[in-house]
Amino acid sequence: MPRIGLAAARRADLQAPPTPAVPTLTCARCRRPVRRATQPAPQGGGRVLVAVRHWPEGPLCSNCFSLACETYGQCEGCGAHRLVPGLTATGHRLCTDCGGGLGDYICTRCGREGWRQEIGICGRCVLTEHLSVLLDDGSGTIRAELQPFFNAVCAMGRPRSGILWLNKPHVPPNRIMPWPSVRAGAPGWA
């Protein structure tokens, strides 16, 4: 059996690249490191996001995926003005049909394309529903004075932001509605 000298063994160790235990992935858009949901989080390393989707361009982190599903414009492929989550190799926007394999983002409730907040339901429908419950005056309707606020929040460009705001602990229902002392003296408030 041939014997290898210590110096030769060290050179061989230095020349062999280390094999990572977990393959290194990066988000196809922001280039931040991502990992598969089935992979364990790295120990003692930096922050590694979970790849939530794997599209034709590669894995996407949750931030890039949500931004893609909230981007509307003209599709470079077909010219239609609609949801354009896909990207060409040159960075131009593509709709879900031209992007190939991006998914179905049509709301089963309103028929519009967009971010799905719940199974089959877009963020705009969920936001409208949550806000309708919060602003209900007890009769199943929203008071006339609150209707402009309701309309403005429901029409926001990124409904997911409104949903996140409504779910914050510092935004309880009594912060959206007038204070109890105001409600008590206002006509129509019980």
GIJO-V995289 format. One record per pair of residues at least 6 apart in sequence whose ideal C-beta (glycine too) atoms are under 6 Angstrom apart, sorted by the first residue. I is the first residue (numbers start at 1). J is the second residue. D is the distance in Angstrom with one decimal. If there is no record, write none. Layout:
i=(I/I)
j=(J/J)
d=(D/D)
This chain:
i=(22/25/25/26/27/27/27/27/28/28/29/30/33/34/34/34/34/35/37/42/49/51/52/52/53/53/55/56/56/68/69/69/70/70/71/72/73/73/74/75/75/75/75/76/76/76/76/77/77/78/82/82/83/83/84/84/85/86/86/86/96/105/106/107/107/107/108/109/109/110/114/115/115/116/117/117/118/123/123/124/127/127/127/128/130/131/131/134/134/135/135/135/137/142/153/156/183)
j=(39/34/59/33/34/60/61/64/57/58/64/64/48/49/51/59/61/48/50/48/61/59/62/65/60/65/102/100/101/85/85/115/115/158/84/83/84/93/81/84/94/95/98/88/92/93/94/94/98/98/95/113/105/113/93/95/102/94/99/102/102/113/113/121/122/125/120/121/125/125/122/123/160/122/123/126/126/159/160/159/159/162/163/154/166/150/153/173/176/142/146/150/143/150/162/162/189)
d=(5.5/5.0/5.4/5.8/5.1/5.8/4.2/5.6/4.4/3.2/4.2/5.5/4.8/4.9/4.1/5.4/5.2/5.1/5.2/5.4/4.2/3.6/4.8/5.1/4.8/5.1/5.8/5.6/5.7/3.7/5.5/4.3/5.3/5.1/5.7/5.7/4.9/5.3/5.2/5.5/5.7/4.0/5.6/6.0/3.9/5.9/5.9/5.3/3.1/5.5/5.3/5.8/5.9/3.9/3.7/5.4/5.7/3.5/2.6/5.4/4.6/4.9/5.5/5.9/3.7/5.9/4.0/5.4/4.7/5.4/4.3/4.6/5.6/6.0/4.2/4.2/5.8/3.8/4.8/4.5/4.4/4.8/5.3/4.9/5.6/5.9/5.9/5.2/5.5/4.7/5.2/5.7/5.0/5.3/5.4/5.4/4.0)
